[in-house]
Amino acid sequence: MGLNAPLDGAWSDLRPSMRILMILSDLPFPLNNGPNYQMDRLLRYLSQYYECHIIGFTNREIVENTKNYLSSIPNVFTIAILGKNSGFKLNFHRIICILKGKPLFLARWHNSNYIKHIEDIIDKYKYDLVFLDGLPVAIYLKTIKAPVILSTKDAISLSYKLKGSTTKNIIRKLIYYYNSNRIRSFEKQYLRLASYIHVVSEKDAKYYFVLDENLHLRVIPIAAPSHITNFDTPSKRETNCFFIYLLGNLGIESIAKGTRWFISKIYEKIKNINPNVKLIIIGKPGKRSINRYIENKVASSNSIFYYPWVEDYLKSISNSDIVVIPDYTATGIQNRVIAAMTLGKATIGRNAVFDSLPIINGKHCVIANNKKEFLHSIINLMKNDDYRQNIGNEAQKLVRSFFNENDVFKKWTRLINEAICKMQEETG
């Protein structure tokens, strides 16, 4: 019980006969972003030792492709692929959330028919454990009569609170604080229903521990991929161009805000210093305003490129010279940061994006919090190949030491077996 109890112990042995139901708020297809890549790797690892049944949510237009992807993984069985609410259904469930005092983001995943469907599936297959990935699917906890691991990854109400604290607009600040309080109430009500809560950083675990000291919290960090191959990196290509990659889901306001700021305040000045610099933006589209802004920039420039979708996330990042993480605020460990550092890329961003990482500024990464620091740091990285390479090398050593994929995934198997054995002991 309590904060980050040891994972080692009597449950470390693998138990291949066990059957797990994984309810995923976002199915890991396509592999065009960090979270999808992480879940894909974890799913492939767990399926070596457990029979994994999948219920997951995705956008309706890629359901068939997602089925084909899941069927390619041995020992993984697709039970149901559910479409996220959109259009009229989404607005209807938003009204329901408002009336019930629940966070609005739940509306995309909520459906009373789904609750009954999941309940029937659990009764039919008698799972040894249910794994819930993402706070939105916590709404299904009340239907589950089995050991449950709920992975929120980050403390979601904390992330909204931090966004509110850094937003200057009073109305938006109040909205963030209001949503933070709603989410916190939801977390307090539902997290206690899970056997264990997983987060990726100590900061998130401490926040949840204050919320409810009786929660069974486990900290398992993001894994640094161990299967990296020798991609075609800029140093191997015959090119005079310098590639700056900017990564992040533009649907997240702090990322969209940081992206717009970087393009207007930093990139255009960098371009004047080095005409051969190219800016590559990779991330899901956001609201109409940021999408239109980027479309206009791409149309008016021969050096800015935007890719809302890439076939292989890591391979795409490997073509960068430096990686910019534009977020104004962030909680937990960022998938994009781990991916870039694993590939040996010099990574630059504000303090928040390196939060919870054991980094030394100027050795493993470059921290820049304002216009002057960003400009100075990027110019320095562009002009000094050895400095840039050393930061990338040190970053790679760090994440492969602290976030070794095999070590991280072994923690998952120990936690799963601990949860199963704990339930067996309690039921006799």
Helices and strands as residue ranges (DSSP letters): E 19-24, H 34-46, E 51-58, G 60-62, H 63-71, E 76-83, H 87-100, G 104-108, H 112-125, E 129-133, G 135-143, E 148-153, H 156-166, H 170-190, G 191-193, E 196-199, H 202-211, E 217-219, G 234-236, E 242-247, H 253-261, I 262-267, H 268-273, E 277-282, H 288-300, E 304-307, H 313-317, E 322-325, H 335-342, E 346-349, G 351-354, E 366-367, H 371-383, H 385-402, H 405-427
